[in-house]
């Protein structure tokens, strides 16, 4: 894939014609003597050119383009596998592009580029490996992407970073994806386990119960006991009728006993009345009045005698009457006692029946209780089995990760020559900058319980300084480009890459890209500030300085200045905060 041309429908735009080999977009200042040199290069459009390339290669919507460049259409022409492609994208309608005269969605467009540029089959896509994530490795876009060699996109996860870099280095990304999926399955198991543990029913009965096994055993015993009761339970269809009859008999027996008590009370009263003897004797009456000094005539005595006889006769009749009443109550008592015995026998039969059978309501209540216990037992058992399953699957996943670790380790051993080639490629470029500094790009197993299968480390000793860090960025990018695990033939850097390099490093970089692009198979494109050539004057002789000055001049494809609005990339001055 080679870039050929970037243009716009607005005549004020400075069309960029890319060529084979070296390509420089140079930013110049109107006042060369300005002390604050860095600021004078801002705003002319060097970095914007990179943003526009990304825009035409299917980046996400850029809102500031829609807001500030309404109606602008940018067109990128590129060559891919010997075929010419022309793609246009409208700032006001960014969901689609016009590819070789046909309207297609941005999604279908980037899918096509993924297949053509990075040789992905339609049905063989890998998550996090996209055209956008991969092409960003060859066109560093944002300020943050110039801070570390393996940082290309904002908010890119460590896993996404690894799988994209590994793919371009030629590593087996399936090994990387497998560990990620295993770790995700462990995380998902942990997540589901926590959800189960938060289940309100489970939480009420089982969570935090350290004796869950004992709880299950107790529930099993209760269920078994109730099952036996249910099994032995005999339901009588007329249970309620018999129970009502038994209740009536019990009531009648109580009433009879009350009647017997009344009869016994009456008999006792009669017996008490009979025992009282209120006879009156005439002699006692005369004796009593004699003591009172009263004398009765014979005539009066005769009358008293008659009254006494009459009274005693009445008492005799009363006694006979009470005796008869007593006999009546005793007979009634005997009849009531006989009735109690008969009803008691009948009641005993009914109670015996009721003792051997039960009502349907009682059976249902018993069965309901049994079902409740069964459900609780099932829930407890399911919970235990579920937790055990989670633990077993998590343990198995950990075992699989260990097995996969061995497989990955074996893979690295079997591909030792490939790793040495990667190391040698990186060292070739780093040694061109620092002959006496240790450097390298090694790939090792990451055996942590995480999603990262390999640790890819590019290092130049002493790269804690910004300059060396930027050298590491260049060396890593050139390594990805040179290994050719893709169909990308260009590398596009912003002038940010050179901002902290010292003149010797800038000179070394010029030497490398000059040499690498001589055969025309690689395009190296970079925006630079005009001071890049002037700063290397102090580290070269005049002949060498003139050589590299000429090299830059001959390969400058566009010059932008802050002299006027027309001299800027868009042909106007406009604030486009796309890089925030």
Buried (B, 14 or more C-beta within 10 A) or exposed (E): BBBBEBBBEBEEBBEBEBBBBBBBBBBBBEEEEEEEBEEBBEBBBBBBBBBBBBBBBBBEEBEBBBEBBEEBBBBBBBBBEEEEBBBBBBBEEBEBBBBEEEEBEBEEBBBBBBBBBBEBEEEEEBEBBBBBBBBBBBBBBBEBBBEBBBBBBEEBEEBBBBBBBBBBBBBBBEBBBBBBBBBEBBEBBEEBBEEBBEBEEBEEBBBEEEEBEEBBEEBBEBBEEBBEBEEEEEEBEEBEEBBEBBEEBBEBBEEBEEBBEBBEEBBEBBEEEBEEEEEEEBEEBBEEBEEEEEEBEEEEEEEBEEEBEEEBEEBEEEBEEBEEBBEBBBEBBEBBBEBBEEBBEBBEEBBEBBEEBBBEEEBEEBBEBBEEBBEBBEBBBEBBEBBEBBEEBBEBBBEBBEEBBEEBEEBBEEBEEBBEBBBEBBBBBBBBBBEEBEBBBBBEBBBEEEBBBBBBEBBBEEBEEEBBBBBBBBBBBBBBBBBEBBBBBBBBBBBBBBBBBBBBBBBBBBBBBBEBBEEEEBBBBBBBBBBBBEBBBEBBEEEBBEEBBEBBEEBBBBBBBBEEEEBBBBBEEBEBEBBE
